[in-house]
Amino acid sequence: MLGEKKLTYADRGAKIGEAEVAIPFKTAVDTVIKSFNKANPEFGDFVKNMFENGFVDVYPKKGKHSGAFCSVEINMPIYVLLNQTDDFKSVTTIAHEMGHALHSKYSKTQKPRYQDYTIATAEVAIVTGK
């Protein structure tokens, strides 16, 4: 598709066209919950509860930063900010950020001085768990 005989690691993110498939938000969330359930039903329940209890800000709006983010503070609930656009990237972003949220949930079982972690630790934990 790229017209190259050999692809490099960097080529994995190359644009090759646009997919015209829309994935509604409910379908995306159900897919992520189902995937987390396969790993462990407690994980799926956690994701479901995040959405049901208002800990996820889903849609883009004026004044909201782009991208996605999992906000974690000691003695505070875990919040996830998304910018849902009903495409495949949004599905993978939900899964990725819920992975951060799940990692944070278990980190909160540590003593406060061990609850924080570096971005490198967070991303390794999420990427290897994807």
N, CA, C and O atoms as CSV, one atom per row, in Angstrom:
chain,resi,resn,atom,element,x,y,z
A,1,MET,N,N,0.822,-1.203,0.000
A,1,MET,CA,C,0.000,0.000,0.000
A,1,MET,C,C,0.859,1.256,0.000
A,1,MET,O,O,0.450,2.283,-0.543
A,2,LEU,N,N,2.032,1.191,0.595
A,2,LEU,CA,C,2.924,2.346,0.615
A,2,LEU,C,C,3.893,2.342,-0.564
A,2,LEU,O,O,4.614,3.319,-0.771
A,3,GLY,N,N,3.919,1.268,-1.332
A,3,GLY,CA,C,4.810,1.169,-2.472
A,3,GLY,C,C,6.251,0.879,-2.096
A,3,GLY,O,O,7.164,1.157,-2.873
A,4,GLU,N,N,6.459,0.332,-0.929
A,4,GLU,CA,C,7.808,0.016,-0.446
A,4,GLU,C,C,7.966,-1.499,-0.378
A,4,GLU,O,O,7.018,-2.213,-0.049
A,5,LYS,N,N,9.177,-1.992,-0.692
A,5,LYS,CA,C,9.440,-3.422,-0.582
A,5,LYS,C,C,9.644,-3.843,0.859
A,5,LYS,O,O,9.294,-4.958,1.246
A,6,LYS,N,N,10.209,-2.950,1.649
A,6,LYS,CA,C,10.479,-3.246,3.050
A,6,LYS,C,C,10.016,-2.065,3.904
A,6,LYS,O,O,10.298,-0.910,3.587
A,7,LEU,N,N,9.310,-2.365,4.974
A,7,LEU,CA,C,8.830,-1.314,5.860
A,7,LEU,C,C,9.688,-1.244,7.111
A,7,LEU,O,O,10.136,-2.266,7.631
A,8,THR,N,N,9.907,-0.045,7.580
A,8,THR,CA,C,10.640,0.149,8.823
A,8,THR,C,C,9.646,0.270,9.966
A,8,THR,O,O,8.440,0.392,9.751
A,9,TYR,N,N,10.170,0.235,11.179
A,9,TYR,CA,C,9.317,0.391,12.355
A,9,TYR,C,C,8.536,1.708,12.287
A,9,TYR,O,O,7.363,1.760,12.656
A,10,ALA,N,N,9.191,2.760,11.817
A,10,ALA,CA,C,8.537,4.069,11.736
A,10,ALA,C,C,7.366,4.067,10.753
A,10,ALA,O,O,6.453,4.882,10.883
A,11,ASP,N,N,7.379,3.168,9.780
A,11,ASP,CA,C,6.308,3.106,8.780
A,11,ASP,C,C,4.978,2.634,9.353
A,11,ASP,O,O,3.942,2.778,8.705
A,12,ARG,N,N,4.994,2.081,10.545
A,12,ARG,CA,C,3.752,1.540,11.118
A,12,ARG,C,C,2.698,2.622,11.333
A,12,ARG,O,O,1.507,2.321,11.396
A,13,GLY,N,N,3.122,3.868,11.444
A,13,GLY,CA,C,2.176,4.961,11.650
A,13,GLY,C,C,1.870,5.753,10.392
A,13,GLY,O,O,1.212,6.792,10.457
A,14,ALA,N,N,2.341,5.273,9.243
A,14,ALA,CA,C,2.136,6.004,7.988
A,14,ALA,C,C,0.661,6.033,7.604
A,14,ALA,O,O,-0.056,5.046,7.774
A,15,LYS,N,N,0.228,7.153,7.097
A,15,LYS,CA,C,-1.153,7.293,6.619
A,15,LYS,C,C,-1.274,6.596,5.274
A,15,LYS,O,O,-0.472,6.831,4.370
A,16,ILE,N,N,-2.280,5.740,5.143
A,16,ILE,CA,C,-2.490,5.041,3.868
A,16,ILE,C,C,-3.895,5.281,3.345
A,16,ILE,O,O,-4.313,4.657,2.369
A,17,GLY,N,N,-4.608,6.164,3.976
A,17,GLY,CA,C,-5.970,6.458,3.556
A,17,GLY,C,C,-6.867,6.604,4.769
A,17,GLY,O,O,-6.439,6.406,5.906
A,18,GLU,N,N,-8.078,6.941,4.520
A,18,GLU,CA,C,-9.041,7.130,5.594
A,18,GLU,C,C,-10.074,6.010,5.589
A,18,GLU,O,O,-10.596,5.649,4.534
A,19,ALA,N,N,-10.364,5.471,6.739
A,19,ALA,CA,C,-11.425,4.468,6.867
A,19,ALA,C,C,-12.745,5.205,7.035
A,19,ALA,O,O,-12.830,6.177,7.786
A,20,GLU,N,N,-13.732,4.760,6.363
A,20,GLU,CA,C,-15.040,5.413,6.395
A,20,GLU,C,C,-15.986,4.764,7.403
A,20,GLU,O,O,-17.181,5.060,7.411
A,21,VAL,N,N,-15.465,3.888,8.244
A,21,VAL,CA,C,-16.306,3.167,9.191
A,21,VAL,C,C,-16.490,3.984,10.461
A,21,VAL,O,O,-15.517,4.373,11.108
A,22,ALA,N,N,-17.730,4.239,10.808
A,22,ALA,CA,C,-18.030,4.931,12.060
A,22,ALA,C,C,-18.312,3.876,13.133
A,22,ALA,O,O,-19.012,2.893,12.888
A,23,ILE,N,N,-17.761,4.098,14.311
A,23,ILE,CA,C,-17.994,3.186,15.428
A,23,ILE,C,C,-18.660,3.999,16.529
A,23,ILE,O,O,-18.000,4.793,17.199
A,24,PRO,N,N,-19.966,3.805,16.721
A,24,PRO,CA,C,-20.679,4.585,17.739
A,24,PRO,C,C,-20.074,4.383,19.133
A,24,PRO,O,O,-19.509,3.333,19.436
A,25,PHE,N,N,-20.206,5.394,19.954
A,25,PHE,CA,C,-19.628,5.384,21.289
A,25,PHE,C,C,-20.052,4.161,22.088
A,25,PHE,O,O,-19.204,3.514,22.703
A,26,LYS,N,N,-21.338,3.824,22.098
A,26,LYS,CA,C,-21.815,2.671,22.867
A,26,LYS,C,C,-21.140,1.388,22.394
A,26,LYS,O,O,-20.759,0.550,23.211
A,27,THR,N,N,-20.992,1.231,21.097
A,27,THR,CA,C,-20.311,0.054,20.542
A,27,THR,C,C,-18.857,0.023,20.992
A,27,THR,O,O,-18.335,-1.031,21.355
A,28,ALA,N,N,-18.204,1.182,20.967
A,28,ALA,CA,C,-16.802,1.266,21.394
A,28,ALA,C,C,-16.655,0.854,22.850
A,28,ALA,O,O,-15.781,0.055,23.185
A,29,VAL,N,N,-17.507,1.395,23.721
A,29,VAL,CA,C,-17.434,1.070,25.153
A,29,VAL,C,C,-17.729,-0.406,25.378
A,29,VAL,O,O,-17.023,-1.070,26.137
A,30,ASP,N,N,-18.762,-0.923,24.726
A,30,ASP,CA,C,-19.094,-2.349,24.874
A,30,ASP,C,C,-17.940,-3.241,24.427
A,30,ASP,O,O,-17.673,-4.268,25.051
A,31,THR,N,N,-17.256,-2.855,23.351
A,31,THR,CA,C,-16.113,-3.617,22.844
A,31,THR,C,C,-14.973,-3.617,23.861
A,31,THR,O,O,-14.357,-4.652,24.113
A,32,VAL,N,N,-14.701,-2.459,24.439
A,32,VAL,CA,C,-13.621,-2.356,25.428
A,32,VAL,C,C,-13.969,-3.156,26.684
A,32,VAL,O,O,-13.121,-3.877,27.209
A,33,ILE,N,N,-15.190,-3.039,27.164
A,33,ILE,CA,C,-15.608,-3.803,28.349
A,33,ILE,C,C,-15.483,-5.302,28.085
A,33,ILE,O,O,-14.985,-6.049,28.927
A,34,LYS,N,N,-15.934,-5.731,26.924
A,34,LYS,CA,C,-15.839,-7.151,26.561
A,34,LYS,C,C,-14.383,-7.616,26.547
A,34,LYS,O,O,-14.070,-8.706,27.026
A,35,SER,N,N,-13.504,-6.794,26.000
A,35,SER,CA,C,-12.079,-7.136,25.953
A,35,SER,C,C,-11.481,-7.224,27.344
A,35,SER,O,O,-10.730,-8.153,27.642
A,36,PHE,N,N,-11.808,-6.261,28.201
A,36,PHE,CA,C,-11.298,-6.280,29.572
A,36,PHE,C,C,-11.864,-7.466,30.341
A,36,PHE,O,O,-11.172,-8.053,31.172
A,37,ASN,N,N,-13.128,-7.824,30.068
A,37,ASN,CA,C,-13.740,-8.994,30.712
A,37,ASN,C,C,-12.992,-10.278,30.373
A,37,ASN,O,O,-12.876,-11.173,31.210
A,38,LYS,N,N,-12.481,-10.369,29.139
A,38,LYS,CA,C,-11.739,-11.565,28.737
A,38,LYS,C,C,-10.473,-11.729,29.566
A,38,LYS,O,O,-10.071,-12.849,29.883
A,39,ALA,N,N,-9.849,-10.615,29.913
A,39,ALA,CA,C,-8.649,-10.676,30.753
A,39,ALA,C,C,-9.030,-11.038,32.180
A,39,ALA,O,O,-8.391,-11.881,32.810
A,40,ASN,N,N,-10.083,-10.390,32.688
A,40,ASN,CA,C,-10.553,-10.628,34.054
A,40,ASN,C,C,-11.892,-9.901,34.213
A,40,ASN,O,O,-11.956,-8.696,33.969
A,41,PRO,N,N,-12.949,-10.588,34.609
A,41,PRO,CA,C,-14.249,-9.931,34.759
A,41,PRO,C,C,-14.220,-8.707,35.683
A,41,PRO,O,O,-15.007,-7.780,35.493
A,42,GLU,N,N,-13.336,-8.689,36.667
A,42,GLU,CA,C,-13.221,-7.513,37.541
A,42,GLU,C,C,-12.752,-6.295,36.740
A,42,GLU,O,O,-13.151,-5.167,37.030
A,43,PHE,N,N,-11.908,-6.525,35.737
A,43,PHE,CA,C,-11.422,-5.425,34.906
A,43,PHE,C,C,-12.582,-4.836,34.098
A,43,PHE,O,O,-12.731,-3.617,34.012
A,44,GLY,N,N,-13.396,-5.706,33.511
A,44,GLY,CA,C,-14.551,-5.241,32.752
A,44,GLY,C,C,-15.530,-4.485,33.624
A,44,GLY,O,O,-16.067,-3.456,33.215
A,45,ASP,N,N,-15.765,-4.990,34.823
A,45,ASP,CA,C,-16.660,-4.296,35.767
A,45,ASP,C,C,-16.118,-2.921,36.131
A,45,ASP,O,O,-16.879,-1.962,36.256
A,46,PHE,N,N,-14.809,-2.828,36.300
A,46,PHE,CA,C,-14.193,-1.542,36.624
A,46,PHE,C,C,-14.448,-0.532,35.510
A,46,PHE,O,O,-14.852,0.601,35.775
A,47,VAL,N,N,-14.211,-0.943,34.264
A,47,VAL,CA,C,-14.421,-0.052,33.121
A,47,VAL,C,C,-15.889,0.363,33.039
A,47,VAL,O,O,-16.197,1.540,32.853
A,48,LYS,N,N,-16.778,-0.592,33.177
A,48,LYS,CA,C,-18.211,-0.307,33.126
A,48,LYS,C,C,-18.594,0.701,34.212
A,48,LYS,O,O,-19.343,1.643,33.952
A,49,ASN,N,N,-18.088,0.505,35.404
A,49,ASN,CA,C,-18.399,1.424,36.510
A,49,ASN,C,C,-17.829,2.816,36.281
A,49,ASN,O,O,-18.442,3.802,36.690
A,50,MET,N,N,-16.675,2.918,35.638
A,50,MET,CA,C,-16.104,4.234,35.330
A,50,MET,C,C,-17.092,5.046,34.495
A,50,MET,O,O,-17.315,6.228,34.759
A,51,PHE,N,N,-17.678,4.407,33.490
A,51,PHE,CA,C,-18.637,5.107,32.628
A,51,PHE,C,C,-19.968,5.348,33.334
A,51,PHE,O,O,-20.536,6.434,33.229
A,52,GLU,N,N,-20.464,4.349,34.049
A,52,GLU,CA,C,-21.766,4.475,34.713
A,52,GLU,C,C,-21.767,5.492,35.852
A,52,GLU,O,O,-22.808,6.072,36.163
A,53,ASN,N,N,-20.622,5.709,36.469
A,53,ASN,CA,C,-20.562,6.602,37.630
A,53,ASN,C,C,-20.011,7.982,37.311
A,53,ASN,O,O,-19.690,8.742,38.224
A,54,GLY,N,N,-19.897,8.318,36.032
A,54,GLY,CA,C,-19.531,9.670,35.639
A,54,GLY,C,C,-18.068,10.039,35.799
A,54,GLY,O,O,-17.745,11.217,35.954
A,55,PHE,N,N,-17.176,9.056,35.765
A,55,PHE,CA,C,-15.752,9.343,35.905
A,55,PHE,C,C,-15.051,9.503,34.560
A,55,PHE,O,O,-13.823,9.572,34.499
A,56,VAL,N,N,-15.841,9.564,33.472
A,56,VAL,CA,C,-15.279,9.715,32.136
A,56,VAL,C,C,-15.945,10.908,31.444
A,56,VAL,O,O,-17.168,10.955,31.312
A,57,ASP,N,N,-15.134,11.864,31.010
A,57,ASP,CA,C,-15.599,13.001,30.213
A,57,ASP,C,C,-15.349,12.595,28.768
A,57,ASP,O,O,-14.201,12.483,28.338
A,58,VAL,N,N,-16.418,12.378,28.023
A,58,VAL,CA,C,-16.317,11.675,26.745
A,58,VAL,C,C,-16.065,12.564,25.527
A,58,VAL,O,O,-15.128,12.304,24.772
A,59,TYR,N,N,-16.858,13.587,25.318
A,59,TYR,CA,C,-16.870,14.287,24.032
A,59,TYR,C,C,-16.056,15.584,24.023
A,59,TYR,O,O,-15.900,16.237,25.055
A,60,PRO,N,N,-15.541,15.945,22.846
A,60,PRO,CA,C,-14.839,17.227,22.725
A,60,PRO,C,C,-15.803,18.377,23.017
A,60,PRO,O,O,-17.003,18.274,22.761
A,61,LYS,N,N,-15.273,19.455,23.547
A,61,LYS,CA,C,-16.077,20.654,23.776
A,61,LYS,C,C,-15.146,21.856,23.880
A,61,LYS,O,O,-13.937,21.706,24.057
A,62,LYS,N,N,-15.704,23.013,23.771
A,62,LYS,CA,C,-14.927,24.242,23.822
A,62,LYS,C,C,-14.169,24.321,25.149
A,62,LYS,O,O,-14.744,24.120,26.218
A,63,GLY,N,N,-12.872,24.617,25.061
A,63,GLY,CA,C,-12.042,24.753,26.251
A,63,GLY,C,C,-11.396,23.461,26.720
A,63,GLY,O,O,-10.537,23.482,27.602
A,64,LYS,N,N,-11.796,22.344,26.144
A,64,LYS,CA,C,-11.222,21.053,26.529
A,64,LYS,C,C,-10.010,20.766,25.651
A,64,LYS,O,O,-10.057,20.972,24.438
A,65,HIS,N,N,-8.934,20.295,26.253
A,65,HIS,CA,C,-7.734,19.959,25.493
A,65,HIS,C,C,-7.997,18.775,24.579
A,65,HIS,O,O,-8.891,17.968,24.832
A,66,SER,N,N,-7.221,18.678,23.528
A,66,SER,CA,C,-7.345,17.536,22.618
A,66,SER,C,C,-6.667,16.317,23.234
A,66,SER,O,O,-6.014,16.414,24.273
A,67,GLY,N,N,-6.828,15.191,22.592
A,67,GLY,CA,C,-6.217,13.965,23.084
A,67,GLY,C,C,-7.027,13.324,24.191
A,67,GLY,O,O,-8.234,13.535,24.305
A,68,ALA,N,N,-6.339,12.535,25.006
A,68,ALA,CA,C,-6.990,11.820,26.103
A,68,ALA,C,C,-6.037,11.791,27.280
A,68,ALA,O,O,-4.827,11.954,27.127
A,69,PHE,N,N,-6.609,11.580,28.466
A,69,PHE,CA,C,-5.801,11.683,29.673
A,69,PHE,C,C,-6.472,10.935,30.808
A,69,PHE,O,O,-7.697,10.945,30.930
A,70,CYS,N,N,-5.677,10.290,31.633
A,70,CYS,CA,C,-6.168,9.650,32.855
A,70,CYS,C,C,-5.615,10.456,34.018
A,70,CYS,O,O,-4.400,10.566,34.184
A,71,SER,N,N,-6.503,11.014,34.817
A,71,SER,CA,C,-6.111,11.866,35.942
A,71,SER,C,C,-6.183,11.086,37.243
A,71,SER,O,O,-7.226,10.538,37.603
A,72,VAL,N,N,-5.051,11.046,37.944
A,72,VAL,CA,C,-4.975,10.277,39.181
A,72,VAL,C,C,-4.312,11.129,40.249
A,72,VAL,O,O,-3.241,11.694,40.031
A,73,GLU,N,N,-4.949,11.215,41.393
A,73,GLU,CA,C,-4.389,11.905,42.552
A,73,GLU,C,C,-4.653,11.044,43.788
A,73,GLU,O,O,-5.648,10.323,43.855
A,74,ILE,N,N,-3.756,11.129,44.753
A,74,ILE,CA,C,-3.931,10.395,45.997
A,74,ILE,C,C,-5.209,10.874,46.672
A,74,ILE,O,O,-5.471,12.076,46.728
A,75,ASN,N,N,-6.000,9.944,47.180
A,75,ASN,CA,C,-7.250,10.223,47.894
A,75,ASN,C,C,-8.318,10.905,47.038
A,75,ASN,O,O,-9.224,11.546,47.571
A,76,MET,N,N,-8.218,10.772,45.724
A,76,MET,CA,C,-9.213,11.319,44.802
A,76,MET,C,C,-9.637,10.211,43.843
A,76,MET,O,O,-8.880,9.271,43.604
A,77,PRO,N,N,-10.840,10.320,43.294
A,77,PRO,CA,C,-11.254,9.327,42.293
A,77,PRO,C,C,-10.388,9.417,41.037
A,77,PRO,O,O,-9.720,10.422,40.796
A,78,ILE,N,N,-10.413,8.371,40.263
A,78,ILE,CA,C,-9.716,8.338,38.976
A,78,ILE,C,C,-10.675,8.904,37.932
A,78,ILE,O,O,-11.836,8.500,37.868
A,79,TYR,N,N,-10.191,9.838,37.117
A,79,TYR,CA,C,-10.988,10.423,36.043
A,79,TYR,C,C,-10.286,10.193,34.717
A,79,TYR,O,O,-9.058,10.208,34.641
A,80,VAL,N,N,-11.078,9.981,33.674
A,80,VAL,CA,C,-10.541,9.820,32.323
A,80,VAL,C,C,-11.191,10.861,31.424
A,80,VAL,O,O,-12.411,11.023,31.417
A,81,LEU,N,N,-10.359,11.561,30.670
A,81,LEU,CA,C,-10.842,12.523,29.683
A,81,LEU,C,C,-10.587,11.967,28.295
A,81,LEU,O,O,-9.467,11.574,27.969
A,82,LEU,N,N,-11.620,11.937,27.489
A,82,LEU,CA,C,-11.529,11.462,26.109
A,82,LEU,C,C,-11.976,12.580,25.171
A,82,LEU,O,O,-12.472,13.613,25.618
A,83,ASN,N,N,-11.801,12.372,23.897
A,83,ASN,CA,C,-12.361,13.229,22.856
A,83,ASN,C,C,-12.916,12.313,21.772
A,83,ASN,O,O,-12.368,12.219,20.674
A,84,GLN,N,N,-14.004,11.647,22.104
A,84,GLN,CA,C,-14.624,10.629,21.269
A,84,GLN,C,C,-15.046,11.191,19.924
A,84,GLN,O,O,-15.729,12.213,19.857
A,85,THR,N,N,-14.634,10.516,18.841
A,85,THR,CA,C,-15.020,10.941,17.497
A,85,THR,C,C,-15.622,9.797,16.677
A,85,THR,O,O,-15.720,9.897,15.454
A,86,ASP,N,N,-16.020,8.721,17.338
A,86,ASP,CA,C,-16.699,7.591,16.688
A,86,ASP,C,C,-15.891,6.945,15.561
A,86,ASP,O,O,-16.445,6.579,14.524
A,87,ASP,N,N,-14.578,6.807,15.770
A,87,ASP,CA,C,-13.745,6.110,14.795
A,87,ASP,C,C,-12.912,5.049,15.516
A,87,ASP,O,O,-12.958,4.941,16.741
A,88,PHE,N,N,-12.157,4.274,14.752
A,88,PHE,CA,C,-11.370,3.192,15.351
A,88,PHE,C,C,-10.358,3.715,16.358
A,88,PHE,O,O,-10.136,3.093,17.396
A,89,LYS,N,N,-9.747,4.849,16.059
A,89,LYS,CA,C,-8.763,5.449,16.976
A,89,LYS,C,C,-9.411,5.743,18.328
A,89,LYS,O,O,-8.766,5.588,19.366
A,90,SER,N,N,-10.662,6.160,18.331
A,90,SER,CA,C,-11.358,6.425,19.597
A,90,SER,C,C,-11.542,5.146,20.405
A,90,SER,O,O,-11.461,5.174,21.633
A,91,VAL,N,N,-11.784,4.037,19.736
A,91,VAL,CA,C,-11.928,2.754,20.444
A,91,VAL,C,C,-10.611,2.386,21.117
A,91,VAL,O,O,-10.589,2.002,22.287
A,92,THR,N,N,-9.515,2.505,20.371
A,92,THR,CA,C,-8.225,2.148,20.954
A,92,THR,C,C,-7.829,3.125,22.058
A,92,THR,O,O,-7.152,2.743,23.013
A,93,THR,N,N,-8.248,4.381,21.930
A,93,THR,CA,C,-7.953,5.364,22.972
A,93,THR,C,C,-8.718,5.043,24.252
A,93,THR,O,O,-8.165,5.159,25.346
A,94,ILE,N,N,-9.975,4.642,24.130
A,94,ILE,CA,C,-10.749,4.240,25.315
A,94,ILE,C,C,-10.030,3.086,26.013
A,94,ILE,O,O,-9.838,3.115,27.228
A,95,ALA,N,N,-9.637,2.078,25.248
A,95,ALA,CA,C,-8.955,0.921,25.834
A,95,ALA,C,C,-7.657,1.343,26.506
A,95,ALA,O,O,-7.358,0.902,27.616
A,96,HIS,N,N,-6.896,2.184,25.849
A,96,HIS,CA,C,-5.616,2.632,26.391
A,96,HIS,C,C,-5.807,3.400,27.694
A,96,HIS,O,O,-5.129,3.118,28.682
A,97,GLU,N,N,-6.714,4.356,27.705
A,97,GLU,CA,C,-6.933,5.170,28.914
A,97,GLU,C,C,-7.558,4.352,30.045
A,97,GLU,O,O,-7.276,4.600,31.217
A,98,MET,N,N,-8.396,3.390,29.706
A,98,MET,CA,C,-8.954,2.528,30.749
A,98,MET,C,C,-7.862,1.616,31.316
A,98,MET,O,O,-7.917,1.232,32.485
A,99,GLY,N,N,-6.881,1.274,30.495
A,99,GLY,CA,C,-5.719,0.547,31.010
A,99,GLY,C,C,-4.965,1.375,32.037
A,99,GLY,O,O,-4.548,0.866,33.077
A,100,HIS,N,N,-4.793,2.669,31.732
A,100,HIS,CA,C,-4.168,3.566,32.709
A,100,HIS,C,C,-4.998,3.637,33.986
A,100,HIS,O,O,-4.459,3.585,35.091
A,101,ALA,N,N,-6.296,3.753,33.826
A,101,ALA,CA,C,-7.184,3.852,34.995
A,101,ALA,C,C,-7.103,2.588,35.848
A,101,ALA,O,O,-7.059,2.670,37.076
A,102,LEU,N,N,-7.085,1.432,35.210
A,102,LEU,CA,C,-6.986,0.172,35.943
A,102,LEU,C,C,-5.637,0.074,36.664
A,102,LEU,O,O,-5.576,-0.323,37.827
A,103,HIS,N,N,-4.569,0.437,35.971
A,103,HIS,CA,C,-3.250,0.450,36.599
A,103,HIS,C,C,-3.258,1.381,37.814
A,103,HIS,O,O,-2.701,1.051,38.862
A,104,SER,N,N,-3.881,2.523,37.668
A,104,SER,CA,C,-3.961,3.490,38.766
A,104,SER,C,C,-4.780,2.952,39.935
A,104,SER,O,O,-4.451,3.189,41.097
A,105,LYS,N,N,-5.842,2.232,39.617
A,105,LYS,CA,C,-6.664,1.634,40.682
A,105,LYS,C,C,-5.805,0.732,41.568
A,105,LYS,O,O,-5.872,0.808,42.795
A,106,TYR,N,N,-5.012,-0.105,40.946
A,106,TYR,CA,C,-4.180,-1.020,41.730
A,106,TYR,C,C,-2.999,-0.312,42.385
A,106,TYR,O,O,-2.522,-0.742,43.435
A,107,SER,N,N,-2.529,0.760,41.776
A,107,SER,CA,C,-1.464,1.545,42.404
A,107,SER,C,C,-1.961,2.204,43.691
A,107,SER,O,O,-1.187,2.417,44.625
A,108,LYS,N,N,-3.249,2.523,43.732
A,108,LYS,CA,C,-3.822,3.158,44.921
A,108,LYS,C,C,-3.860,2.231,46.135
A,108,LYS,O,O,-4.139,2.680,47.247
A,109,THR,N,N,-3.584,0.957,45.935
A,109,THR,CA,C,-3.532,0.028,47.076
A,109,THR,C,C,-2.176,0.105,47.780
A,109,THR,O,O,-1.986,-0.484,48.844
A,110,GLN,N,N,-1.242,0.834,47.180
A,110,GLN,CA,C,0.087,1.006,47.768
A,110,GLN,C,C,0.066,2.133,48.804
A,110,GLN,O,O,-0.875,2.926,48.846
A,111,LYS,N,N,1.096,2.199,49.629
A,111,LYS,CA,C,1.247,3.326,50.535
A,111,LYS,C,C,1.336,4.595,49.683
A,111,LYS,O,O,1.854,4.542,48.567
A,112,PRO,N,N,0.842,5.739,50.183
A,112,PRO,CA,C,0.817,6.971,49.373
A,112,PRO,C,C,2.132,7.308,48.680
A,112,PRO,O,O,2.119,7.771,47.539
A,113,ARG,N,N,3.249,7.093,49.330
A,113,ARG,CA,C,4.508,7.479,48.682
A,113,ARG,C,C,4.865,6.570,47.509
A,113,ARG,O,O,5.746,6.906,46.717
A,114,TYR,N,N,4.200,5.431,47.386
A,114,TYR,CA,C,4.443,4.524,46.269
A,114,TYR,C,C,3.328,4.558,45.220
A,114,TYR,O,O,3.402,3.848,44.217
A,115,GLN,N,N,2.308,5.370,45.444
A,115,GLN,CA,C,1.183,5.411,44.510
A,115,GLN,C,C,1.536,6.110,43.202
A,115,GLN,O,O,0.987,5.773,42.153
A,116,ASP,N,N,2.430,7.061,43.253
A,116,ASP,CA,C,2.815,7.786,42.053
A,116,ASP,C,C,3.774,6.932,41.227
A,116,ASP,O,O,4.468,6.075,41.774
A,117,TYR,N,N,3.815,7.155,39.941
A,117,TYR,CA,C,4.707,6.410,39.069
A,117,TYR,C,C,5.075,7.289,37.882
A,117,TYR,O,O,4.364,8.240,37.559
A,118,THR,N,N,6.188,6.964,37.236
A,118,THR,CA,C,6.654,7.753,36.104
A,118,THR,C,C,5.812,7.461,34.863
A,118,THR,O,O,5.120,6.446,34.787
A,119,ILE,N,N,5.887,8.362,33.906
A,119,ILE,CA,C,5.182,8.157,32.648
A,119,ILE,C,C,5.706,6.902,31.941
A,119,ILE,O,O,4.942,6.193,31.285
A,120,ALA,N,N,6.995,6.632,32.073
A,120,ALA,CA,C,7.567,5.434,31.455
A,120,ALA,C,C,6.934,4.170,32.027
A,120,ALA,O,O,6.598,3.249,31.282
A,121,THR,N,N,6.773,4.125,33.333
A,121,THR,CA,C,6.138,2.971,33.967
A,121,THR,C,C,4.691,2.835,33.491
A,121,THR,O,O,4.229,1.738,33.175
A,122,ALA,N,N,3.990,3.961,33.444
A,122,ALA,CA,C,2.586,3.937,33.017
A,122,ALA,C,C,2.444,3.427,31.587
A,122,ALA,O,O,1.597,2.576,31.316
A,123,GLU,N,N,3.257,3.934,30.678
A,123,GLU,CA,C,3.125,3.535,29.280
A,123,GLU,C,C,3.566,2.104,29.042
A,123,GLU,O,O,2.946,1.403,28.242
A,124,VAL,N,N,4.607,1.650,29.703
A,124,VAL,CA,C,5.035,0.255,29.551
A,124,VAL,C,C,3.934,-0.668,30.045
A,124,VAL,O,O,3.618,-1.667,29.398
A,125,ALA,N,N,3.353,-0.338,31.185
A,125,ALA,CA,C,2.281,-1.180,31.734
A,125,ALA,C,C,1.095,-1.254,30.776
A,125,ALA,O,O,0.489,-2.314,30.620
A,126,ILE,N,N,0.769,-0.162,30.149
A,126,ILE,CA,C,-0.408,-0.122,29.270
A,126,ILE,C,C,-0.114,-0.756,27.916
A,126,ILE,O,O,-0.920,-1.543,27.422
A,127,VAL,N,N,1.007,-0.434,27.315
A,127,VAL,CA,C,1.319,-0.954,25.987
A,127,VAL,C,C,1.501,-2.461,26.019
A,127,VAL,O,O,1.059,-3.153,25.101
A,128,THR,N,N,2.146,-2.986,27.061
A,128,THR,CA,C,2.327,-4.427,27.125
A,128,THR,C,C,1.025,-5.146,27.477
A,128,THR,O,O,0.876,-6.336,27.202
A,129,GLY,N,N,0.094,-4.429,28.079
A,129,GLY,CA,C,-1.192,-5.036,28.432
A,129,GLY,C,C,-2.237,-4.890,27.361
A,129,GLY,O,O,-3.338,-5.421,27.511
A,130,LYS,N,N,-1.941,-4.191,26.284
A,130,LYS,CA,C,-2.919,-3.936,25.216
A,130,LYS,C,C,-3.242,-5.182,24.444
A,130,LYS,O,O,-4.046,-5.140,23.513
